[in-house]
């Protein structure tokens, strides 16, 4: 964890160094202004650390305001960097073309001021749009047919939320929007596929009650994500249980007579020495094959040893990249698209884009979702 944090701070610091030279090339600052700029950037680089320290020592108001400013700036800085790379690529293409054709390309090259302002305007526009996209919860509907679902049942409706990240930024307003979509579907079952909470969770008053008030006749089930371990596992489990969820940690429960819901811990638990229970394969192999089996698993990784032992795996974790084009980077680690994928053995994998946000409180071309899955009798 420490190595990961240091690596992220190093990369984030290098990004700010790039931004600093872009600003310095475009604007003639005096010494005092340069010092202020450097101090501001240093504070922004360390803002995620300051947020966690402020939380830990009870300075919640400071942590909340700093998180809004720091994480919004993080979004602006990343987007500026990406947009600026496009401008740099254009400048390089013009310069290279001038050398090849022995022409003077200076008239086609943007000034340092333009090279700063264009990416800055683009980044600001995307962030402004991203605020609205982040709170515009969509409902994604999936229908899965299976002969394992009894014919006498009309359907079994499951509402999946994932990666809500309740904490300093995602709070009552956003959670009410999410749960409004859940309640409209009148689900028989509600599941949370990890990262229900984010960071320190000492003050989530009222949020658990909102979740507990959701009616799901066959029950509400949850698994751990990586952030449950980051937040403090005991606190996270206590909050989730008080919110009305049954937490499945390498466990399986029969539901509605013909359905089994199994859940496994996120692999982060092993790194923290906090995971428990039997392996995924051992867990699933004990379930009667005539049962329609749903596997709740935070990360969208299909274990080859579990092939054919479940009918539907519900996952999240990737946020669909959250901010384009980070979905490309996410795909390198998790080469599966958001949405429904039919696996080779006839099972299904559904990967949610997530219901909340982590870090910057914005989304771009990856809207948050509540997933409504209807299981009906029929041929697969």
C-alpha angles and dihedrals in degrees: 000000000000091000091050091049093049092048091051092048090050093051092043090050091051089051089055090048088057090048091048093055091047091054094043092051092052103039128046102226126186121230094265092051092049091052091050091048092051091048092050092050092047090052091049092050090053096037095103089054092046089050093055093045091049090050093048093053095045101257092133098158091052091046093050095049092043091049092053092048097038098045094042088052089049089058092048093047095049093046092046089052092051094045091045090054088059090053090047090050089053091049091050092049092050093046092047091048090051091053093047095048094035092237133137106252098180094106090058096048117095117235121250089256093053090045087057101040099046096056090040091054092046092049093048092049092050092048092050091051090043092060090060095043091052092060096040099095114198128202114227113197125204128180119199122187122206135164087222090072107086114251092226090063113086091209143309113238120206124189114204124197121178140175095010091155097202108198139089098346108023104061142134100325096050094041091052090054090051095047092046088064091046093051093048089063093053091219124206089208132023123200135186114203098201143291093066087150133038131209120323112007103188093123115039095128113167096011096091090050091056090054093044091055092062109106117225110161096201094045146264120267134187142180132201123264127195092271093058086066093043091051094050116279099230093052093044093050092047092051092047093049092047087052088063101260127135105222115220112206105176087325136121131206132192113237132187093356099277102045133079123193117199128183137189134196121257112259088246086079091067091054089052092044090239104108118108144180137046126320122279091249093050091047095051096041090063093060118096108253093227089065117093099238125206117193117204109205125159101214117056095238119128112213109224090213089061095052111137094008096099135039101208131017116198116200143157131168099118098075085210084276089301092222120042127264092027088082086077091057091045090052090059089062098033108027096195128099123238113262132038122342125182110221125218094257093053096262122123135232121200117192116194121212086220133251101245139026136260121209110344108043090230140091128200122194090341107084119195117254149197110209121217113195120190117199113201136173115262146089113316 
